Amino acid sequence: MNNYIQYKYVLVLSAFLLGLSGCGKESGDIKIENRVTVKISDILKKELSETIHSSGVLQSSDIIKLSFKTGGIVDRIFVHEGEAVKTGQCLASLKQEEMNAQLERARTGYEKAVRDFERAKNLYTDNAVTLQQKQDAESALKLAASTLEIAEFNARYSKIISPGNGKILKQVVEENELVNAGTPIIVFASTDKSWIVKAQIIDKDIVKLQIGDTARVLFDAYPGHNFTGEVSEISEFADPGTGLYELELTLSAKPEKLINGLIAKIDIFTSKAGKYFFVPIDALVEARGDEGFVYTVDENNYAVKVPVKIISVLDEYIAVSGNIVNTRVVTSGAAYLSDDEKTQIITGMDSVIGGRK
């Protein structure tokens, strides 16, 4: 009897356990979807001039290394670095003792040659000298005149005179130094001429540019002030050290305070327009440099993660390029998405994202 009761108890317990097992299997078929509320916007495709970003250095378009015509000892330097100068102002001079002696000798030689020629001309009239003697005296006079002209020219260029209004960028030598002819003494930058920004860009960007392309130039020294310019010169050769190509931008307006060497941030707008995708800036996720991702929604309402390259930032929109085949992009909630998640459009702009069953 006891064995019979135990046997019935075992059968009941087994049936109960089997029932629990069956219930567990049915509950496994129930899957709860996690939903994320997002917003969706249309993707536009429009033409846009590509923007090339770079940096450069401001400088005058007319920078001159001023020097003496002849060698000698530097007597005086009348200006200092950073000083503004005017046209015709004396900037530096050589000691004049040797120059004055050369000039005096040339003048004395010329005066003697004049007298000799006048005497020979009179004697020739009286048939006292030959025609050749008169011609020799005339040649000597011309030679003396040339020698005097050279001496006066050298004396005039034993002083450095400012060729225009400008600034002294650098004083290369000091007073009492012995210098050779043509040795740079002062570096001068004209303020009457235009100002340029020199920049270097990579090869894949240089081919997109042409003379006359416009640019926006920003200086940290002038916050909030945008300067405009245009490409005025493009190098045809790469720098052998860096592999970069140099270009020049001419500014259309001068900065308030002209300082060579100011660092500029440059945005160059190419004249060759291309078609790009315009999406709200909120649609961009995982951005790094000029690369990032957006989530589009396909015709079956599945989210598609698409890598894109950022071309330009325009207020609330960005222009991007990439393999975008859908016409809608997720603008809010994209940070909570993963690729290939199902979407359900609730309103014209809102949707709910849930995992695929």
ROZASE-149188 format. One line per 2 residues: their letters; for each residue x, y, z of N, C-alpha, C. Coordinates in steps of 0.02 Angstrom, whole numbers, plus 50000, padded with zeros to 5 digits. Layout:
N
a) X:Y:Z:X:Y:Z:X:Y:Z; ... $
This chain:
357
mn) 50041:49940:50000:50000:50000:50000:50043:50063:50000; 50091:50064:50041:50137:50121:50042:50172:50130:49975 $
ny) 50190:50075:49945:50224:50079:49879:50177:50107:49827; 50112:50090:49832:50064:50115:49783:50056:50191:49789 $
iq) 50054:50214:49851:50047:50287:49862:50108:50324:49835; 50165:50295:49848:50226:50327:49823:50226:50329:49747 $
yk) 50202:50278:49715:50201:50274:49642:50155:50328:49613; 50095:50337:49644:50049:50388:49620:50078:50458:49630 $
yv) 50113:50467:49683:50144:50533:49696:50195:50551:49644; 50234:50500:49624:50285:50511:49572:50253:50529:49506 $
lv) 50196:50495:49489:50162:50510:49425:50134:50581:49425; 50105:50602:49480:50077:50670:49484:50132:50722:49478 $
ls) 50188:50711:49513:50244:50759:49511:50273:50764:49441; 50278:50707:49406:50306:50707:49338:50260:50746:49291 $
af) 50193:50734:49299:50146:50771:49256:50151:50846:49269; 50158:50865:49330:50164:50936:49347:50226:50969:49315 $
ll) 50282:50932:49319:50345:50957:49290:50340:50963:49215; 50305:50913:49183:50297:50917:49111:50253:50976:49092 $
gl) 50205:50991:49133:50162:51050:49119:50201:51114:49123; 50244:51119:49172:50286:51179:49178:50331:51186:49117 $
sg) 50358:51131:49094:50403:51132:49036:50366:51157:48975; 50303:51132:48966:50263:51154:48908:50248:51228:48912 $
cg) 50232:51255:48970:50218:51326:48978:50279:51368:48961; 50338:51344:48981:50399:51381:48966:50412:51386:48892 $
ke) 50394:51335:48854:50406:51336:48782:50361:51387:48748; 50298:51391:48771:50252:51439:48741:50273:51510:48757 $
sg) 50298:51523:48817:50319:51590:48835:50380:51611:48796; 50421:51564:48772:50480:51580:48733:50463:51610:48666 $
di) 50403:51597:48640:50381:51625:48576:50362:51698:48582; 50355:51725:48642:50335:51795:48652:50397:51838:48656 $
ki) 50403:51887:48611:50461:51931:48610:50439:52003:48620; 50469:52038:48667:50450:52107:48681:50497:52153:48643 $
en) 50469:52198:48602:50509:52244:48562:50523:52308:48603; 50587:52330:48599:50605:52394:48628:50599:52447:48573 $
rv) 50563:52499:48587:50551:52550:48535:50584:52616:48555; 50611:52651:48503:50644:52715:48513:50610:52767:48469 $
tv) 50587:52820:48499:50553:52872:48461:50605:52915:48425; 50595:52925:48360:50643:52965:48320:50604:53012:48274 $
ki) 50641:53058:48245:50614:53102:48193:50649:53088:48127; 50613:53098:48073:50640:53084:48006:50630:53146:47962 $
sd) 50680:53160:47920:50676:53217:47875:50694:53195:47804; 50669:53232:47755:50686:53216:47685:50758:53235:47670 $
il) 50789:53197:47626:50857:53212:47603:50852:53250:47537; 50886:53308:47534:50887:53348:47473:50953:53338:47437 $
kk) 50951:53346:47371:51012:53343:47331:51015:53406:47289; 51068:53447:47302:51075:53510:47267:51148:53521:47247 $
el) 51157:53569:47201:51224:53587:47180:51257:53632:47232; 51322:53622:47241:51359:53663:47290:51431:53666:47268 $
se) 51459:53726:47273:51531:53733:47261:51568:53703:47321; 51614:53659:47307:51650:53626:47362:51695:53676:47397 $
ti) 51699:53670:47463:51741:53714:47503:51804:53678:47524; 51861:53709:47511:51926:53682:47530:51952:53721:47590 $
hs) 51969:53686:47643:51991:53717:47704:52067:53713:47710; 52097:53767:47732:52170:53768:47740:52187:53823:47790 $
sg) 52251:53835:47798:52275:53890:47840:52334:53922:47805; 52348:53984:47822:52402:54019:47789:52430:54075:47831 $
vl) 52473:54116:47800:52507:54170:47835:52497:54235:47796; 52479:54288:47832:52468:54354:47801:52535:54388:47789 $
qs) 52541:54421:47730:52600:54461:47716:52584:54510:47661; 52625:54562:47657:52617:54611:47603:52636:54579:47537 $
sd) 52602:54600:47484:52618:54573:47418:52683:54602:47391; 52707:54656:47423:52769:54689:47400:52818:54692:47458 $
ii) 52858:54640:47464:52910:54637:47516:52978:54640:47481; 53019:54689:47501:53082:54702:47467:53140:54699:47517 $
kl) 53194:54667:47496:53256:54668:47535:53299:54726:47509; 53304:54778:47548:53340:54838:47527:53415:54832:47544 $
sf) 53457:54855:47498:53530:54849:47508:53565:54910:47477; 53630:54915:47489:53672:54968:47460:53698:54946:47392 $
kt) 53708:54995:47348:53735:54980:47281:53808:54958:47286; 53845:54987:47332:53916:54970:47341:53928:54945:47412 $
gg) 53986:54914:47422:54004:54892:47488:54032:54949:47530; 54037:54936:47595:54065:54986:47639:54046:54972:47711 $
iv) 54060:55022:47754:54044:55016:47825:53978:55052:47838; 53931:55017:47872:53867:55047:47887:53876:55103:47938 $
dr) 53854:55163:47920:53862:55221:47964:53802:55228:48011; 53742:55234:47981:53682:55244:48022:53625:55202:47996 $
if) 53584:55176:48043:53520:55146:48026:53468:55186:48063; 53424:55220:48026:53380:55270:48055:53312:55243:48077 $
vh) 53299:55179:48067:53233:55151:48082:53241:55087:48124; 53186:55064:48151:53185:55004:48191:53131:54956:48163 $
eg) 53136:54893:48182:53088:54844:48159:53018:54862:48183; 52969:54856:48138:52901:54872:48154:52883:54945:48144 $
ea) 52931:54987:48127:52918:55058:48119:52886:55073:48051; 52837:55117:48051:52806:55139:47988:52849:55194:47957 $
vk) 52858:55190:47891:52899:55239:47855:52860:55266:47796; 52884:55324:47769:52852:55357:47714:52897:55358:47652 $
tg) 52867:55370:47596:52904:55373:47533:52959:55426:47537; 53020:55408:47516:53076:55454:47514:53114:55461:47579 $
qc) 53092:55428:47632:53126:55433:47697:53191:55395:47695; 53244:55425:47723:53310:55391:47726:53309:55339:47781 $
la) 53326:55278:47763:53323:55222:47810:53391:55203:47838; 53444:55208:47796:53511:55189:47819:53562:55221:47772 $
sl) 53625:55225:47795:53677:55255:47754:53745:55223:47770; 53790:55226:47720:53859:55204:47729:53903:55263:47751 $
kq) 53960:55248:47779:54009:55301:47793:54032:55331:47726; 54035:55398:47724:54042:55432:47660:54114:55450:47641 $
ee) 54163:55440:47686:54231:55463:47672:54257:55435:47606; 54254:55370:47599:54280:55338:47539:54238:55357:47478 $
mn) 54172:55360:47488:54128:55377:47433:54140:55448:47409; 54149:55494:47458:54162:55564:47440:54229:55571:47403 $
aq) 54279:55533:47423:54344:55537:47390:54338:55512:47318; 54302:55459:47306:54292:55433:47238:54253:55484:47195 $
le) 54205:55516:47226:54164:55565:47189:54207:55626:47171; 54249:55648:47218:54292:55706:47205:54343:55690:47150 $
ra) 54370:55630:47151:54417:55611:47099:54384:55610:47030; 54323:55585:47028:54286:55582:46965:54271:55652:46939 $
rt) 54253:55698:46984:54239:55766:46963:54301:55801:46938; 54357:55790:46973:54420:55821:46951:54441:55795:46883 $
gy) 54434:55730:46872:54451:55701:46808:54407:55728:46752; 54343:55739:46767:54297:55764:46716:54315:55836:46698 $
ek) 54329:55877:46750:54348:55947:46736:54411:55951:46695; 54460:55909:46708:54522:55908:46669:54507:55887:46597 $
av) 54463:55837:46589:54447:55813:46521:54412:55867:46481; 54370:55909:46515:54337:55964:46481:54389:56015:46455 $
rd) 54438:56031:46498:54489:56079:46478:54532:56052:46421; 54550:55988:46426:54591:55957:46373:54555:55957:46306 $
fe) 54491:55944:46309:54454:55941:46246:54447:56011:46215; 54434:56063:46257:54429:56130:46231:54495:56153:46200 $
ra) 54550:56136:46233:54616:56155:46206:54629:56119:46140; 54614:56054:46137:54627:56016:46076:54582:56042:46019 $
kn) 54520:56061:46036:54475:56086:45984:54501:56152:45955; 54527:56197:45999:54554:56260:45975:54618:56250:45934 $
ly) 54661:56206:45957:54723:56193:45921:54709:56160:45854; 54657:56121:45851:54640:56089:45787:54616:56142:45737 $
td) 54579:56191:45764:54556:56245:45721:54615:56284:45692; 54668:56291:45731:54729:56326:45709:54777:56279:45673 $
na) 54755:56218:45659:54797:56168:45626:54860:56152:45666; 54854:56157:45734:54913:56143:45776:54914:56070:45799 $
vt) 54857:56037:45797:54854:55966:45815:54816:55929:45760; 54825:55865:45760:54792:55823:45710:54720:55809:45730 $
lq) 54682:55783:45682:54613:55764:45695:54610:55707:45746; 54658:55663:45744:54659:55607:45791:54668:55631:45862 $
qk) 54712:55682:45871:54723:55709:45938:54660:55741:45966; 54623:55776:45921:54560:55806:45943:54510:55751:45962 $
qd) 54506:55698:45922:54459:55644:45936:54478:55607:46000; 54543:55599:46013:54565:55567:46076:54543:55608:46136 $
ae) 54548:55675:46130:54527:55718:46185:54451:55714:46196; 54414:55707:46141:54341:55701:46146:54321:55635:46179 $
sa) 54357:55581:46161:54343:55516:46192:54359:55517:46266; 54414:55550:46285:54433:55555:46355:54380:55593:46395 $
lk) 54350:55645:46362:54297:55682:46396:54236:55639:46408; 54217:55600:46359:54159:55555:46367:54171:55503:46421 $
la) 54233:55477:46424:54250:55428:46475:54247:55459:46545; 54273:55521:46551:54272:55555:46615:54201:55570:46637 $
as) 54158:55587:46589:54088:55601:46605:54053:55538:46630; 54068:55481:46599:54038:55417:46621:54062:55398:46691 $
tl) 54128:55410:46703:54156:55394:46769:54123:55437:46823; 54112:55501:46808:54079:55545:46856:54006:55524:46868 $
ei) 53973:55504:46814:53904:55481:46821:53899:55420:46866; 53946:55373:46858:53947:55312:46899:53960:55330:46972 $
ae) 54007:55375:46984:54024:55395:47052:53964:55428:47086; 53929:55471:47049:53870:55504:47077:53814:55454:47091 $
fn) 53807:55405:47046:53757:55353:47056:53772:55312:47119; 53835:55292:47127:53855:55253:47186:53846:55293:47250 $
ar) 53862:55358:47245:53854:55401:47305:53780:55407:47323; 53738:55411:47272:53667:55417:47285:53640:55353:47317 $
ys) 53666:55296:47297:53642:55232:47324:53686:55207:47382; 53725:55252:47411:53758:55235:47474:53711:55250:47532 $
ki) 53650:55273:47515:53596:55282:47563:53537:55240:47539; 53501:55212:47588:53440:55174:47572:53380:55219:47584 $
is) 53341:55231:47530:53283:55274:47533:53220:55231:47527; 53171:55245:47568:53109:55206:47566:53075:55214:47497 $
pg) 53060:55157:47464:53029:55161:47397:52954:55177:47399; 52925:55179:47459:52854:55194:47465:52834:55194:47538 $
ng) 52769:55202:47550:52743:55197:47619:52743:55123:47639; 52766:55110:47700:52768:55040:47721:52792:55032:47792 $
ki) 52815:54971:47806:52840:54954:47872:52906:54917:47867; 52946:54925:47918:53009:54890:47922:52997:54822:47956 $
lk) 53006:54769:47917:52994:54702:47945:53054:54676:47983; 53114:54691:47957:53174:54663:47990:53235:54707:47975 $
qv) 53276:54716:48026:53341:54748:48019:53394:54693:48019; 53427:54685:47962:53471:54626:47954:53540:54637:47984 $
ve) 53568:54699:47978:53636:54713:48002:53633:54769:48053; 53690:54780:48086:53696:54833:48135:53743:54887:48110 $
en) 53742:54944:48143:53788:54998:48125:53861:54977:48136; 53905:55004:48093:53977:54991:48094:53996:54923:48067 $
el) 53949:54886:48041:53965:54823:48008:53990:54836:47937; 54038:54796:47915:54063:54800:47846:54020:54754:47803 $
vn) 53991:54782:47751:53945:54743:47708:53969:54747:47636; 53952:54696:47598:53967:54695:47527:53910:54726:47488 $
ag) 53923:54741:47426:53871:54767:47383:53815:54716:47375; 53753:54738:47383:53696:54693:47376:53676:54655:47438 $
tp) 53713:54662:47493:53695:54628:47555:53631:54657:47583; 53580:54615:47598:53517:54642:47625:53530:54678:47691 $
ii) 53504:54739:47697:53511:54779:47757:53446:54784:47795; 53392:54796:47758:53325:54805:47788:53274:54768:47745 $
vf) 53226:54734:47777:53170:54703:47742:53110:54750:47749; 53085:54773:47691:53032:54824:47688:52969:54794:47659 $
as) 52911:54810:47689:52846:54788:47664:52803:54848:47648; 52780:54853:47587:52738:54909:47566:52668:54902:47596 $
td) 52641:54959:47619:52572:54961:47642:52527:54992:47589; 52555:55014:47534:52516:55042:47479:52488:54987:47434 $
ks) 52521:54930:47433:52502:54875:47390:52450:54830:47425; 52425:54781:47389:52377:54734:47418:52412:54687:47466 $
wi) 52371:54654:47508:52397:54605:47556:52374:54536:47535; 52417:54487:47546:52402:54419:47524:52409:54371:47582 $
vk) 52378:54313:47573:52386:54257:47619:52417:54199:47580; 52473:54175:47603:52506:54118:47572:52486:54054:47609 $
aq) 52466:54004:47571:52444:53941:47601:52472:53883:47561; 52468:53824:47590:52490:53763:47557:52434:53711:47562 $
ii) 52418:53677:47506:52366:53627:47507:52390:53564:47472; 52352:53510:47481:52372:53445:47454:52353:53440:47380 $
dk) 52381:53388:47348:52373:53382:47275:52300:53370:47254; 52261:53333:47293:52192:53319:47273:52148:53380:47276 $
di) 52170:53432:47313:52132:53495:47316:52157:53546:47265; 52221:53546:47249:52249:53596:47204:52217:53591:47135 $
vk) 52199:53529:47114:52169:53520:47048:52098:53547:47044; 52067:53561:47101:51998:53587:47102:51996:53662:47097 $
lq) 52054:53695:47104:52056:53768:47108:52075:53799:47042; 52055:53862:47034:52077:53902:46977:52080:53975:46997 $
ig) 52119:54014:46959:52127:54085:46974:52058:54119:46976; 52046:54159:47028:51983:54194:47034:51934:54162:47082 $
dt) 51947:54101:47105:51902:54070:47154:51901:54113:47218; 51841:54123:47245:51834:54166:47303:51849:54127:47368 $
ar) 51862:54164:47421:51881:54133:47485:51858:54176:47543; 51846:54143:47600:51833:54176:47663:51894:54167:47707 $
vl) 51919:54222:47735:51981:54221:47775:51966:54246:47845; 51987:54208:47895:51976:54226:47965:52043:54231:48001 $
fd) 52049:54282:48044:52109:54290:48085:52088:54289:48158; 52126:54252:48198:52113:54252:48270:52122:54322:48300 $
ay) 52164:54363:48268:52176:54431:48292:52115:54476:48282; 52070:54456:48236:52010:54495:48223:51948:54450:48230 $
pg) 51932:54431:48290:51875:54384:48300:51809:54415:48276; 51770:54372:48242:51705:54394:48218:51707:54435:48154 $
hn) 51766:54445:48126:51773:54484:48064:51793:54437:48008; 51751:54433:47957:51766:54391:47899:51796:54434:47844 $
ft) 51854:54414:47819:51885:54448:47762:51872:54406:47699; 51866:54440:47643:51857:54406:47580:51919:54412:47537 $
ge) 51929:54365:47493:51986:54366:47449:51974:54321:47390; 52024:54316:47347:52018:54271:47290:52087:54242:47274 $
vs) 52085:54184:47243:52148:54150:47225:52181:54190:47170; 52242:54213:47182:52278:54254:47134:52339:54219:47104 $
ei) 52362:54166:47136:52420:54130:47110:52418:54058:47134; 52432:54011:47088:52433:53940:47105:52499:53911:47080 $
se) 52535:53879:47124:52599:53849:47106:52589:53788:47062; 52634:53779:47014:52631:53720:46971:52678:53665:46995 $
fa) 52716:53679:47048:52764:53630:47074:52753:53620:47148; 52760:53558:47170:52753:53542:47241:52818:53556:47277 $
dp) 52812:53576:47340:52870:53584:47382:52903:53516:47391; 52967:53509:47373:52999:53443:47378:53004:53416:47450 $
gt) 53001:53461:47498:53006:53439:47568:52940:53415:47596; 52885:53449:47578:52820:53433:47607:52773:53399:47558 $
gl) 52785:53407:47493:52740:53379:47443:52677:53421:47434; 52674:53480:47466:52615:53523:47461:52625:53576:47407 $
ye) 52569:53603:47383:52570:53655:47332:52553:53722:47363; 52590:53774:47344:52580:53840:47372:52532:53881:47329 $
le) 52489:53919:47362:52445:53965:47326:52442:54031:47364; 52421:54083:47328:52414:54149:47358:52342:54174:47351 $
lt) 52317:54203:47405:52251:54234:47405:52260:54309:47415; 52231:54349:47371:52234:54422:47378:52173:54446:47415 $
ls) 52183:54483:47471:52128:54507:47510:52096:54568:47476; 52029:54571:47478:51994:54627:47448:51992:54687:47495 $
ak) 52003:54677:47559:52004:54732:47607:52063:54721:47654; 52095:54775:47674:52153:54770:47718:52131:54764:47791 $
pe) 52167:54723:47831:52154:54721:47903:52167:54790:47934; 52137:54802:47992:52145:54867:48024:52218:54881:48041 $
kl) 52251:54833:48068:52321:54840:48085:52360:54788:48046; 52402:54812:48001:52437:54767:47956:52498:54737:47990 $
in) 52496:54672:48001:52552:54638:48033:52569:54576:47992; 52628:54575:47965:52650:54515:47929:52657:54457:47977 $
gl) 52634:54399:47954:52641:54339:47994:52578:54318:48031; 52524:54357:48027:52462:54335:48059:52438:54269:48028 $
ia) 52417:54223:48071:52393:54158:48047:52320:54164:48026; 52305:54137:47967:52237:54143:47939:52207:54073:47931 $
ki) 52142:54069:47943:52102:54010:47927:52065:54025:47862; 52069:53979:47814:52045:53993:47747:51992:53942:47726 $
di) 51938:53968:47697:51887:53927:47664:51883:53950:47591; 51905:53908:47545:51906:53925:47473:51846:53892:47440 $
ft) 51806:53932:47404:51747:53906:47371:51763:53894:47297; 51766:53832:47278:51785:53816:47209:51729:53838:47161 $
sk) 51749:53857:47101:51700:53879:47051:51666:53820:47017; 51693:53761:47024:51663:53701:46995:51614:53671:47046 $
ag) 51548:53677:47031:51498:53652:47077:51485:53578:47066; 51468:53543:47120:51450:53472:47117:51385:53460:47154 $
ky) 51353:53404:47141:51290:53388:47174:51304:53347:47238; 51274:53370:47293:51285:53338:47358:51219:53330:47394 $
ff) 51219:53286:47445:51160:53275:47486:51159:53325:47544; 51101:53355:47555:51093:53402:47611:51049:53369:47664 $
vp) 51077:53363:47724:51040:53332:47779:51046:53378:47840; 50997:53376:47886:51003:53416:47947:51066:53395:47986 $
id) 51096:53443:48018:51158:53430:48054:51147:53380:48111; 51086:53376:48137:51071:53328:48191:51072:53256:48167 $
al) 51071:53246:48101:51071:53177:48075:51140:53145:48078; 51191:53185:48086:51260:53158:48085:51277:53126:48151 $
ve) 51304:53065:48148:51326:53029:48208:51397:53003:48197; 51432:52993:48252:51500:52964:48251:51546:53004:48204 $
ar) 51542:53070:48207:51583:53112:48163:51655:53114:48189; 51701:53109:48142:51772:53114:48157:51807:53147:48097 $
gd) 51831:53209:48107:51860:53245:48051:51806:53262:48001; 51817:53243:47938:51767:53255:47886:51728:53192:47869 $
eg) 51727:53144:47915:51690:53082:47903:51641:53069:47959; 51587:53033:47944:51537:53016:47993:51486:52968:47965 $
fv) 51429:52961:47999:51376:52916:47977:51309:52951:47983; 51261:52929:47942:51191:52948:47951:51149:52884:47946 $
yt) 51089:52886:47975:51042:52831:47969:50986:52852:47921; 50979:52815:47866:50924:52827:47821:50871:52773:47832 $
vd) 50812:52782:47803:50758:52733:47808:50739:52711:47738; 50742:52646:47725:50728:52620:47658:50653:52613:47646 $
en) 50635:52587:47587:50564:52582:47568:50526:52533:47611; 50561:52487:47645:50529:52439:47690:50532:52460:47763 $
ny) 50550:52523:47773:50551:52553:47840:50604:52522:47886; 50661:52502:47857:50717:52479:47897:50771:52534:47899 $
av) 50803:52542:47957:50857:52591:47964:50920:52565:47931; 50953:52608:47893:51015:52590:47858:51070:52639:47878 $
kv) 51124:52613:47905:51181:52655:47926:51226:52667:47866; 51237:52731:47849:51274:52748:47788:51334:52792:47805 $
pv) 51395:52773:47786:51453:52816:47796:51452:52874:47746; 51469:52934:47769:51468:52993:47726:51531:53034:47738 $
ki) 51547:53076:47689:51602:53125:47695:51571:53194:47698; 51593:53233:47747:51566:53301:47756:51600:53348:47707 $
is) 51559:53380:47665:51585:53427:47615:51585:53498:47642; 51530:53518:47673:51524:53586:47699:51470:53588:47752 $
vl) 51478:53635:47800:51429:53646:47853:51395:53712:47838; 51328:53710:47830:51290:53769:47811:51234:53780:47862 $
de) 51249:53820:47913:51199:53835:47966:51173:53770:47996; 51107:53754:47985:51077:53695:48015:51083:53633:47972 $
yi) 51113:53640:47913:51119:53584:47868:51193:53570:47853; 51207:53509:47831:51273:53492:47808:51267:53460:47738 $
av) 51315:53476:47696:51319:53444:47631:51367:53385:47636; 51343:53327:47615:51384:53266:47621:51384:53229:47555 $
sg) 51433:53186:47547:51435:53140:47491:51439:53069:47518; 51413:53021:47480:51414:52952:47502:51364:52912:47461 $
ni) 51361:52848:47476:51316:52803:47440:51247:52803:47473; 51212:52860:47465:51145:52867:47494:51093:52852:47440 $
vn) 51053:52799:47451:51004:52779:47401:50932:52793:47425; 50923:52807:47490:50856:52820:47516:50844:52896:47519 $
tr) 50782:52914:47529:50764:52985:47528:50746:53014:47596; 50750:52973:47649:50734:52996:47716:50792:52981:47763 $
vv) 50803:53028:47809:50858:53021:47856:50832:53032:47927; 50859:52994:47975:50840:53001:48045:50876:53061:48074 $
ts) 50839:53107:48104:50868:53168:48131:50870:53170:48207; 50828:53130:48240:50826:53129:48313:50819:53057:48336 $
ga) 50860:53037:48383:50859:52968:48408:50907:52923:48373; 50946:52949:48325:50993:52907:48287:51046:52877:48332 $
ay) 51062:52911:48387:51114:52886:48431:51095:52820:48464; 51029:52804:48466:51007:52743:48499:50994:52686:48448 $
ls) 51010:52698:48386:50996:52650:48333:51055:52605:48320; 51041:52550:48286:51092:52508:48256:51067:52490:48186 $
dd) 51112:52467:48145:51096:52454:48075:51042:52400:48069; 50996:52409:48020:50946:52360:48002:50892:52351:48055 $
ek) 50875:52405:48090:50819:52403:48136:50756:52426:48100; 50699:52395:48117:50635:52409:48085:50607:52476:48108 $
tq) 50579:52514:48061:50546:52577:48079:50472:52572:48068; 50436:52612:48106:50363:52617:48097:50346:52691:48100 $
ii) 50323:52718:48042:50308:52789:48037:50242:52802:48072; 50244:52846:48122:50184:52862:48161:50150:52923:48132 $
tg) 50188:52977:48121:50161:53038:48091:50204:53055:48031; 50192:53115:48004:50231:53135:47945:50305:53141:47959 $
md) 50323:53157:48023:50394:53168:48038:50419:53121:48092; 50373:53087:48127:50393:53046:48184:50388:52972:48166 $
sv) 50429:52931:48198:50425:52859:48189:50448:52824:48251; 50434:52759:48255:50457:52718:48311:50501:52663:48283 $
ig) 50559:52654:48312:50606:52604:48290:50602:52545:48337; 50596:52483:48310:50596:52423:48352:50637:52369:48319 $
gr) 50660:52321:48357:50701:52268:48329:50662:52223:48284; 50694:52196:48232:50662:52150:48185:50647:52084:48221 $
k) 50586:52054:48209:50569:51989:48239:50605:51933:48203 $
